[in-house]
Amino acid sequence: MNFRLLFMSLAAVSWGTIGTTMVLLNQSTPLSPLLVGFWRVAIASPLLLLAASRNQKLWRIYSSQELKVYLALGACMAVY
């Protein structure tokens, strides 16, 4: 089984359902979209780091330019 395809499909479904999820959350709880976004990042970041720690190729030494780009991309995702 191709796990990459499965994981990409799950990510696409998760990404596409955030609008519906926010509508349902707003009906049942007083959580703001900002708070929900914070918790999504706070929960997902350690889980992604744990998953990445199992692959040693992902932990190579990056150049300072690459590191800046990756940090900027991560910050943009967190802000979004």
C-alpha positions, 0 to 999 in steps of 0.5 A: 500500500502506498502510504504517501498517497494515503497521508496526502489524501488525509491531509487534503480532506483535513484541510478541506473540512476546516470551514465546516469544522469551524461552523460546527464548533461555533455552534456548540462552543465559544471558541474563536477561530484564532484559538482553534488555529493555535491549538491545531498548531500546538498539537500538530507541531510536536506530532510532526516533529515526532514523525520526522524524528523517525527519518534520519534523512530529514535531520541533515545540516541545512545551510543558513539560507535553507534554514531561513526559508524553512523557518519563514515557511513555518511561520507563514503556515502558523500565521495562516 
